[in-house]
Amino acid sequence: MPNRDFEFVAKLMEEFFLQRKIQKSLAVIDDYRISAWEPWWQVEFATFLSEHEGKHEWRREKQVKVDRR
């Protein structure tokens, strides 16, 4: 059985990165060798999810308990 969660997230990521605005921003980040771009990405992706059809639920950071297996 295919992993539907993975496919769903992969589709959202593809849509996000195909946006011309995001591609232009990534080009600037690359051209100017900007580091610490992660906060920018978090805000842009949160905005994308908030405006995306279906209004997907998201959280910036969530702790996950590990059972140390």
N, C-alpha and C positions, 0 to 999 in steps of 0.2 A: 504494500500500500504506500503510495507516495506521501511525503511529508507535506501536508497542506499548509501548515504554519510557515515552513520554509518558503514554499512557493508564493504564499501571500506576501511575506516580507520582501522576497526577491522582486516581486512585481512592483511593490510600492517603491523600493529603492531604484528600480529601473526608471519608473515614471519621474521620480525626483531628479535623478541625474540627467535625464533627457531634456529638462527645462533649459532653455537658452540662458536665462538669468543665472542659473547655477553654473552652467558651463563657463560663462564669462567670469564669474567670481573665482572659479577654480583656476582659470587661466591667469588671473591676476595673482592669486596665491602662489602659483608656480613661477610666474615671471619674476616676481619680487622676492621669491624664496621666503615667504611668510611662514613663520612657525606659530605654534599655538593657535591653529585654525579650528580646533575642536569646538570651542564655544560658539563660533560662527556657525558651524555645521549643525550643532544642537538646536540653535535658534531657528535656522532655516528649515530644518527637517520638522521641528515642532510646528512651525507656521504651515508648512506643506500638509502635515497631518490634520491640523485644525481646519484647514480650508478644503481638504479633500472630500470628495463625495463619500458619505457614510460617517463623517466626523468620528474617526477612529480614536479610541481611548489610548492615551499615552502618559507616561511618567518619565521625568528626566533621568532619575537614577533610582533604582530599587535594590535593596539588599536581598540577596538570596542566601539562604542557609545551605551550608554544605555538610554532608554527613560523613566526610573524611574517608570514603571508601578507597 
